[in-house]
Amino acid sequence: MEKIIVYGGKPLVGELESDGAKNSVLPIMAALILNDSGEDIVIENAPDIRDVRVMCKILMSLGVKVTDRGGGCLVFNTANITTSSIPHSLSREMRSSVFIMGPLLARLGRVQVCGPGGCAIGSRPIDLHLRGLKALGARIEEKGEYISAVSPLLRGAEIHLDLPSVGATENVMMAAVGARGETLIKNAAREPEIVDLQTFLNYLGADIRGAGTSTIRIKGPGLLRGGSYRVIPDRIVAGTLLMAAGITGGSILLRNVIPRHLEAVTAKLREAGMDIEEGESWLRARGRPLKGLQKVRTQAYPGFPTDLQAPMMALLTLARGRSSIYEEIFDGRLKHVEELRKMGARISVEGSRADITGVEGLLPGKVVKATDLRAGAALVLAALAVKGQTEVMNPEHIDRGYHHLEEKLASLGAEVMRVRAL
Ligand code: EPZ
């Protein structure tokens, strides 16, 4: 058991390079399964985070050779895929294991996973994934917690997603690469990570158009080859760090980011009173004093991202006046409210809406617990603003999506460390 101890109250100042995007590298790693050329694929700028390590274990359990060259460079050889199901423990460990369904179905004609189950942020069904795969010709069987899909031959189809699900869009896109004929995905999600997946797959020989819009066309089957690919920067880690500058009244320069991927975030931070400058591949943020925001609504991209709802809430607990945050994507993503309240935040929740009244300062000496990776990051941010000590338990949640967050913050002058919790 570990915990992160923060001694806050100091403005964060300095420069940081961005990390590669977790939500881009995970589907790209699943898409590797489509490559039966026997040639290596090199992925660069892979973030060194727990979810990437779990996805490597999943791929290795399927027979993929994985070599870690260090510095975010991973080499994969997918010549021999030896099985179509992954160990139960790995499937349960990470919802993104569902991403292997589309590629394995396209590669082997069959796949078995165990349902990803719910998690700390809500029920998280995969009905849209399954409906999309069925439309391509898969026969789906759900037995207990196992889901299997079989399809001797996948055929292109027109698929209309009930809602712009990121994962369902990606899963269907990957399966459609192996389907005969043209597939249209309507009401597709438009996240930058989906564009990254399209760019990666086309680089390897697929023929996909339209990612980033709500209609994606995939012409299959695409014969994939080897190559090397650099993953885009992580807009959620970048947004979290901008908010760290805001909540501490500091000044942070982030390099190697893509500012337009954060437009909804920087717009809200400016509205809250932060001074944000941007260049081609950098963002500078200066913090406080902050003013409350009447409405922050989480939306599918290009709206305000649900993954930054918790860090934004931490920021607004110290903004002058009242704010309202509406979590409209997940049905259970307000668990950090309780923990922020322990620190003296004034927040009331009505359904999916959280109303925040800014306070002068948060309380020292509290022990709070991370319930999911973004909630954990939000608690660390809040602790950075506390004049005194805060302990954040269960930092393993944070490690799923942030590489050594405490080291990043310490490099900006924060007094923060990770210790073994007795
Ligand atoms: C991706 O999750 C991200 N994960 C999430 O990031 C992110 O919060 C989410 O997209 C929204 O942007 C990865 O990319 C690995 P969805 P995903 O399908 O694909 C419902 C983080 O913190 N839904 O777009 O699971 C679902 O319940 C993580 O980095 C269905 O009803 O999200 C949710 O309410 C957390 N049926 C909404 O759609 C389905 O079949 C959006 O989910 C699929 C989803």
Boltz pocket constraint, residues with backbone or C-beta under 6 A from the ligand:
constraints:
  - pocket:
      binder: B
      contacts: [[A, 22], [A, 23], [A, 24], [A, 26], [A, 95], [A, 96], [A, 122], [A, 123], [A, 124], [A, 125], [A, 126], [A, 127], [A, 128], [A, 129], [A, 130], [A, 163], [A, 164], [A, 165], [A, 166], [A, 167], [A, 168], [A, 189], [A, 306], [A, 307], [A, 328], [A, 329], [A, 330], [A, 331], [A, 373], [A, 374], [A, 401]]
      max_distance: 6.0
